[in-house]
Amino acid sequence: MDKTKEVAIDINLSDWSIKLKERTRSRMKLQIKLNQIEAQAFKNFAEVVKPDEISDEDFLKSIFKMGLETMESKLMSAVEKHAEENNIDLESLRDEAGYDSIEELVAESAKADGTDEN
């Protein structure tokens, strides 16, 4: 398989059909339905970048996890920027609240506000 060919990816997220079902034991099922063009674009993308020794399922899990980590990183950057602009000492807030990390503090604050940290 030639993995050097050029691939165009045209994915329009606003047209995606996404279902999220809460399940028992704090589990959930996430289903994303792609149209024919999006499915082919993803297949082309995976064909070029997915290592042969990784299963399709593990590849999808990796992409999803990397996306979550990227969102978390952007959120932390935004929190740090806000704290810097408003002279907020995050470390002292963390210490006062008894958290081990700034990430825990942000996650708890998001839950308390009714927002999602991701």
trRosetta pair geometry for C-beta under 8 A, 3 or more apart (Angstrom, degrees):
i j d omega theta_ij theta_ji phi_ij phi_ji
1 47 7.1 -127 180 -174 134 95
1 52 8.0 150 41 -82 133 116
2 5 5.6 75 114 -26 108 101
3 47 7.5 -158 -112 142 78 69
3 48 5.5 130 -158 -146 77 53
3 49 8.0 137 -165 -65 113 28
5 48 7.0 -117 65 -100 76 110
7 44 4.5 166 -149 149 122 110
7 45 6.0 168 131 -82 146 51
7 47 7.6 154 -88 65 147 99
7 48 5.1 -128 -10 -27 143 149
8 41 7.5 -70 107 -126 62 98
8 44 7.8 0 54 114 48 153
9 41 4.8 108 -141 -179 63 111
9 42 7.8 74 -137 -75 106 42
9 44 7.1 -165 -85 81 78 113
9 45 5.4 44 -92 -70 125 118
10 37 6.5 -41 85 152 110 115
10 38 7.6 -107 96 -92 68 61
10 41 5.5 -139 45 -93 61 148
11 34 7.9 -52 -131 -133 100 116
11 38 5.2 84 -119 -133 79 96
11 41 5.7 -162 -59 99 86 146
11 42 7.3 71 -84 -60 127 86
12 15 4.8 44 101 14 108 111
12 16 7.7 -173 99 -34 61 77
12 38 7.3 -104 32 -80 69 118
13 16 5.5 -30 -159 -6 49 120
15 35 6.8 -27 131 -13 125 125
15 38 7.8 -168 86 -43 113 141
16 32 6.0 -24 -173 -158 121 94
16 33 7.1 147 -169 66 68 60
16 34 7.0 -27 -122 -95 86 60
16 38 7.6 171 -92 -169 84 172
17 32 7.4 138 80 -160 57 45
17 33 4.1 -14 68 54 109 112
18 30 7.3 -17 -168 -167 95 83
18 31 7.1 158 -156 84 48 56
18 32 5.3 -10 -106 -105 81 72
18 33 7.6 -153 -72 20 37 73
19 29 7.7 -7 112 108 95 92
19 30 7.5 160 85 -154 57 38
19 31 4.4 -2 56 56 101 104
19 33 7.8 47 -4 -14 99 102
20 28 6.2 1 -173 178 85 124
20 29 7.4 164 -153 82 41 53
20 30 5.5 -2 -107 -106 77 72
20 31 7.8 -163 -71 25 38 68
21 28 6.4 162 83 -159 48 71
21 29 4.6 -4 56 53 102 100
21 31 7.8 26 0 0 102 105
22 27 7.9 126 -171 84 51 47
22 28 5.5 -40 -110 -103 44 91
23 27 4.2 -38 74 86 113 93
23 28 5.7 176 11 -95 90 29
23 29 5.9 79 -39 -19 124 92
24 27 6.6 8 73 34 43 102
34 38 3.8 -132 -169 99 106 115
34 39 4.3 147 101 -62 121 75
34 42 6.4 -92 -105 -3 176 135
35 38 5.1 86 50 16 70 105
35 39 6.9 -134 95 -9 31 93
36 39 5.8 -55 -144 36 27 112
36 40 6.4 23 158 -16 63 107
37 40 5.9 -57 -150 38 29 108
37 41 6.3 32 151 -21 64 107
38 41 5.5 -52 -146 35 33 114
38 42 6.4 32 155 -18 66 103
39 42 5.9 -54 -150 36 30 109
39 43 6.4 31 152 -19 64 106
40 43 5.5 -51 -145 37 34 113
40 44 6.3 37 154 -20 65 104
41 44 5.7 -53 -150 36 30 112
41 45 6.3 33 151 -20 64 107
42 45 5.5 -53 -148 37 34 115
42 46 6.1 31 156 -17 68 107
43 46 5.8 -55 -144 39 29 109
43 47 6.2 35 155 -26 63 107
44 47 5.7 -53 -148 31 28 115
44 48 6.7 20 157 -14 61 108
45 48 6.2 -68 -158 37 28 105
45 49 6.3 -21 167 18 68 113
46 49 6.7 -77 -131 54 25 81
46 50 4.6 12 -172 -16 73 128
46 56 7.1 33 -174 -127 149 86
46 59 6.3 90 -139 138 108 151
47 50 7.0 -15 -76 32 12 102
50 54 5.9 -125 -175 72 89 112
50 56 7.5 11 -161 -104 162 56
50 59 4.7 -8 -124 -119 119 148
51 54 4.9 80 68 3 91 106
54 58 5.0 -122 -172 87 91 119
54 59 5.2 111 127 -63 119 89
54 62 7.5 -20 -174 -8 146 143
55 58 4.6 91 56 10 85 101
55 59 6.8 -144 94 -8 44 87
56 59 5.5 -56 -149 35 31 115
56 60 6.4 31 154 -18 65 104
57 60 5.9 -54 -151 35 30 109
57 61 6.5 30 152 -18 64 106
58 61 5.5 -51 -146 37 35 114
58 62 6.3 40 153 -23 65 104
59 62 5.7 -53 -151 33 30 113
59 63 6.6 30 152 -18 64 104
60 63 5.7 -52 -148 35 33 111
60 64 6.3 33 154 -18 65 107
61 64 5.8 -57 -149 39 30 112
61 65 6.1 29 155 -18 66 109
62 65 5.8 -56 -143 39 29 110
62 66 6.2 29 158 -19 65 107
63 66 5.9 -56 -146 37 28 110
63 67 6.4 31 153 -21 62 106
64 67 5.7 -57 -154 33 30 114
64 68 6.6 28 152 -16 64 104
65 68 5.7 -53 -150 36 34 111
65 69 6.3 33 153 -18 66 106
66 69 5.6 -53 -146 38 33 112
66 70 6.3 38 153 -22 64 105
67 70 5.7 -53 -149 34 30 113
67 71 6.5 30 153 -17 64 104
68 71 5.7 -54 -149 36 33 111
68 72 6.3 34 153 -20 66 106
68 118 6.0 -17 -146 -142 82 145
69 72 5.6 -52 -145 36 32 113
69 73 6.3 36 153 -21 64 105
70 73 5.7 -53 -149 35 30 113
70 74 6.5 30 153 -17 64 105
71 74 5.8 -55 -148 37 32 110
71 75 6.3 33 153 -20 65 105
71 118 4.8 72 116 -155 133 83
72 75 5.7 -54 -149 36 31 112
72 76 6.4 30 154 -18 65 105
72 103 7.5 26 -177 -136 115 114
72 117 7.3 37 -116 136 78 102
72 118 6.2 -33 -69 -99 75 93
73 76 5.8 -54 -147 36 30 110
73 77 6.4 32 153 -20 64 105
74 77 5.6 -53 -149 35 32 113
74 78 6.4 33 152 -20 65 105
75 78 5.6 -55 -150 36 32 111
75 79 6.3 32 153 -18 66 105
75 106 6.8 134 137 163 113 143
75 117 6.0 108 162 178 165 74
75 118 7.0 -101 -28 -101 147 42
76 79 5.6 -52 -146 37 33 111
76 80 6.2 32 155 -17 66 107
76 102 7.1 96 -141 111 104 118
76 103 6.7 -33 -94 -93 121 82
76 106 6.8 -130 -98 -15 71 170
77 80 5.8 -56 -146 40 29 110
77 81 6.2 31 155 -20 65 107
78 81 5.7 -53 -145 37 29 111
78 82 6.3 31 155 -19 64 106
79 82 5.7 -55 -147 37 29 111
79 83 6.2 30 154 -19 64 107
79 90 7.3 87 142 -101 105 139
79 102 7.5 161 111 162 137 115
79 106 5.5 -70 -81 -107 167 127
80 83 5.7 -53 -145 37 31 112
80 84 6.3 32 155 -20 64 106
80 90 7.0 -58 -107 -21 67 153
80 102 8.0 45 -75 160 93 155
81 84 5.7 -55 -148 37 30 111
81 85 6.2 25 156 -15 65 109
82 85 5.9 -59 -145 40 28 108
82 86 6.1 -4 164 8 65 116
82 88 7.3 -1 120 30 76 133
83 86 6.4 -76 -140 54 23 91
83 87 8.0 -89 169 89 56 6
83 88 3.9 -98 -144 71 76 103
83 89 7.5 137 -180 -68 115 10
83 90 5.0 -17 -140 -46 165 104
84 87 7.8 26 -173 -72 26 33
84 88 7.8 -66 -34 44 23 76
88 93 7.0 8 171 -30 99 135
89 92 4.1 38 109 18 119 111
89 93 6.6 158 94 -15 65 85
90 93 5.5 -56 -148 39 36 114
90 94 6.1 40 153 -24 69 104
90 102 5.3 30 155 -121 127 118
90 105 7.2 158 -169 82 91 153
91 94 5.6 -51 -148 34 31 113
91 95 6.4 30 154 -18 64 106
91 102 7.5 -54 -81 -74 54 105
92 95 5.6 -51 -145 38 34 112
92 96 6.2 35 155 -20 66 106
93 96 5.8 -56 -145 38 29 110
93 97 6.1 15 160 -8 64 113
93 105 6.3 102 118 -161 104 151
94 97 6.1 -68 -146 45 25 102
94 99 4.8 -88 -157 64 79 102
94 101 7.1 -76 -149 145 138 13
94 102 5.6 -77 -75 -86 137 59
94 104 7.7 96 -139 65 101 96
94 105 4.9 -99 -101 -46 80 143
95 98 7.6 35 178 -71 29 33
97 105 5.9 112 67 -114 147 101
97 108 7.6 173 163 77 141 148
99 102 7.6 114 108 -86 131 19
99 104 4.1 -177 -162 91 118 118
99 105 4.5 -162 39 -59 164 83
99 108 7.1 -144 -86 8 133 137
100 104 5.9 73 47 4 74 149
101 104 4.9 106 60 2 79 97
101 105 7.3 -139 102 -1 49 87
102 105 5.4 -55 -155 37 39 116
102 106 6.3 39 150 -20 71 104
103 106 5.8 -54 -147 36 31 110
103 107 6.3 32 154 -20 65 107
104 107 5.7 -55 -146 37 31 112
104 108 6.3 27 158 -15 65 108
105 108 6.1 -59 -148 39 27 107
105 109 6.2 27 154 -20 64 109
106 109 5.7 -56 -146 37 30 112
106 110 6.3 32 155 -21 65 105
106 117 5.8 106 132 -131 93 125
107 110 5.8 -54 -150 33 29 111
107 111 6.6 28 153 -17 63 105
107 117 4.9 -57 -110 -34 60 161
108 111 5.7 -53 -149 36 34 111
108 112 6.2 33 153 -19 66 107
109 112 5.7 -56 -147 38 31 112
109 113 6.2 25 156 -14 66 110
110 113 5.9 -60 -145 41 29 107
110 115 4.8 -89 -159 84 79 87
110 116 6.1 38 162 -179 125 11
110 117 3.8 -174 20 -63 167 80
111 114 7.7 38 179 -72 30 24
111 117 7.7 -31 -37 -29 72 103
